[in-house]
Amino acid sequence: MIRKTPTLLVFALLAGCSSKDAALEAFIEATKQEPPSGVKPLPEVKPPETFLYSALDLRSPFMPGGSGASSSGVRPISNRNREYLEQFPFDTLTMVGTMQIRGNNFGLIRTRDGLVHRVLPGNYLGQSEGRITKVEPSRISVTEIVPDGLGGFMERPATLMLAE
């Protein structure tokens, strides 16, 4: 009985495999017997419509520039030596007074570290290329050069008022 068990096991396995192979063989034969079907033709390709671009002489919308950049010509001076007060943001500077020496009106500006500095028209201050244009007893007028949002720059007036 022990000798017959492996032999019966082998026959049982072969019988199981042959039934799966028989189903596969039957499917292949049935597929071969079907009439061949044709390949559907490709759809006809229509040529695209031509378009003539007529705005070659206009400004490219992908290049920086615009009304502020091309018309005013304002630009920061890049090769200028920076002054001490240009390291401070404009809103942290405070005017604390004026003084007159030999006919020159000096403005007195206090930085956030508590030091007071003398300035004249033509000096620079703030981080936006702010140039002092006028020193008066109650205010210091400044012209800043700031980006215009279109790739260029524009001038913007600013004022430091005397602190009370």
C-alpha positions as CSV (number, residue, x, y, z in Angstrom):
1,M,0.0,0.0,0.0
2,I,2.8,2.4,0.8
3,R,4.3,1.6,-2.6
4,K,1.1,2.3,-4.5
5,T,0.4,5.7,-2.8
6,P,3.2,7.7,-4.6
7,T,2.2,6.2,-7.9
8,L,-1.5,7.1,-7.4
9,L,-0.4,10.6,-6.3
10,V,1.6,11.1,-9.6
11,F,-1.4,9.9,-11.7
12,A,-3.7,12.3,-9.8
13,L,-1.4,15.2,-10.4
14,L,-1.1,14.4,-14.1
15,A,-4.8,14.1,-14.5
16,G,-5.3,17.5,-13.0
17,C,-2.7,19.1,-15.3
18,S,-4.1,17.5,-18.4
19,S,-7.6,18.9,-17.8
20,K,-6.2,22.4,-17.6
21,D,-4.1,21.9,-20.7
22,A,-7.1,20.4,-22.5
23,A,-9.2,23.5,-21.8
24,L,-6.4,25.7,-23.1
25,E,-6.0,23.6,-26.2
26,A,-9.8,23.7,-26.9
27,F,-9.8,27.6,-26.6
28,I,-6.9,27.9,-29.0
29,E,-8.6,25.6,-31.6
30,A,-11.9,27.5,-31.3
31,T,-10.0,30.8,-31.8
32,K,-8.3,29.4,-34.9
33,Q,-11.6,28.4,-36.4
34,E,-13.2,31.9,-36.2
35,P,-13.1,33.9,-39.4
36,P,-10.4,36.6,-39.3
37,S,-11.7,40.2,-38.8
38,G,-10.2,43.1,-40.7
39,V,-8.4,46.0,-39.2
40,K,-10.4,49.2,-39.0
41,P,-9.0,52.0,-41.1
42,L,-7.4,55.0,-39.4
43,P,-9.5,58.2,-39.4
44,E,-8.6,60.8,-42.0
45,V,-6.3,63.5,-40.7
46,K,-7.4,67.0,-41.6
47,P,-4.6,69.6,-42.2
48,P,-4.6,72.4,-39.6
49,E,-5.8,75.9,-40.5
50,T,-3.0,78.4,-41.1
51,F,-2.7,81.5,-38.9
52,L,-0.8,84.6,-39.7
53,Y,0.6,86.4,-36.6
54,S,0.3,90.1,-37.2
55,A,1.7,91.5,-33.9
56,L,5.4,91.0,-34.6
57,D,6.1,94.7,-34.3
58,L,4.5,95.0,-30.8
59,R,6.2,94.5,-27.5
60,S,6.5,90.9,-26.4
61,P,4.2,90.1,-23.4
62,F,6.9,87.8,-22.1
63,M,9.7,90.4,-21.9
64,P,10.0,92.8,-18.9
65,G,9.2,96.4,-19.6
66,G,6.3,98.7,-19.9
67,S,5.3,102.3,-19.3
68,G,7.5,102.7,-16.2
69,A,10.7,101.0,-17.5
70,S,10.8,102.5,-21.0
71,S,9.6,106.0,-20.5
72,S,11.2,107.3,-17.3
73,G,14.7,105.8,-17.6
74,V,15.1,106.0,-13.8
75,R,17.6,103.5,-12.5
76,P,19.6,103.1,-9.2
77,I,23.3,104.0,-9.4
78,S,25.0,100.6,-9.0
79,N,28.6,101.7,-8.8
80,R,28.1,104.4,-6.1
81,N,29.7,104.0,-2.6
82,R,27.0,103.3,0.0
83,E,26.6,105.7,2.9
84,Y,26.2,104.6,6.5
85,L,22.5,105.5,6.8
86,E,21.6,103.3,3.8
87,Q,21.8,100.1,5.9
88,F,18.7,101.2,7.9
89,P,15.1,100.8,6.7
90,F,13.6,104.2,6.1
91,D,10.8,103.8,8.6
92,T,13.3,103.2,11.4
93,L,15.0,106.6,11.0
94,T,13.8,109.5,13.0
95,M,14.4,113.2,12.4
96,V,15.3,114.8,15.8
97,G,16.2,118.4,14.7
98,T,18.3,120.6,12.4
99,M,21.3,122.8,12.9
100,Q,23.0,125.4,10.8
101,I,26.8,125.5,10.4
102,R,28.4,128.2,8.2
103,G,25.2,128.6,6.2
104,N,24.5,124.9,5.7
105,N,21.3,123.4,7.1
106,F,22.0,120.0,8.5
107,G,19.3,117.6,9.4
108,L,19.8,115.5,12.5
109,I,18.6,111.8,12.2
110,R,18.6,109.2,14.9
111,T,19.0,105.6,14.0
112,R,17.4,102.7,15.9
113,D,20.7,102.1,17.8
114,G,20.3,105.6,19.3
115,L,23.1,107.4,17.4
116,V,22.4,110.8,15.9
117,H,23.8,111.6,12.4
118,R,24.1,114.9,10.4
119,V,22.8,114.9,6.8
120,L,22.8,117.4,4.0
121,P,20.8,117.5,0.7
122,G,22.5,115.0,-1.6
123,N,23.2,112.4,1.1
124,Y,21.5,109.0,0.8
125,L,19.5,107.1,3.5
126,G,17.2,104.1,3.7
127,Q,17.3,100.9,1.7
128,S,15.5,102.2,-1.4
129,E,18.2,104.6,-2.8
130,G,16.7,107.5,-0.8
131,R,18.4,110.8,-1.7
132,I,17.8,113.8,0.5
133,T,16.5,116.7,-1.7
134,K,15.7,119.3,1.0
135,V,16.3,119.9,4.7
136,E,13.8,122.2,6.4
137,P,13.3,123.0,10.1
138,S,10.4,120.5,10.5
139,R,11.1,117.9,7.8
140,I,13.6,116.3,5.5
141,S,12.4,115.6,1.9
142,V,13.7,112.4,0.2
143,T,13.3,110.9,-3.2
144,E,13.5,107.1,-3.3
145,I,13.9,104.8,-6.4
146,V,11.7,101.8,-6.1
147,P,10.7,99.0,-8.5
148,D,7.6,99.8,-10.5
149,G,6.4,96.2,-10.8
150,L,6.9,96.1,-14.6
151,G,10.7,95.4,-14.6
152,G,11.7,99.1,-14.3
153,F,12.0,101.7,-11.5
154,M,10.2,104.9,-10.5
155,E,10.9,107.8,-8.2
156,R,8.8,108.0,-5.0
157,P,8.8,111.0,-2.7
158,A,9.1,110.4,1.1
159,T,9.4,112.7,4.1
160,L,10.9,112.4,7.5
161,M,9.0,114.7,9.9
162,L,10.4,116.2,13.1
163,A,9.7,113.9,16.0
164,E,7.9,115.5,18.9
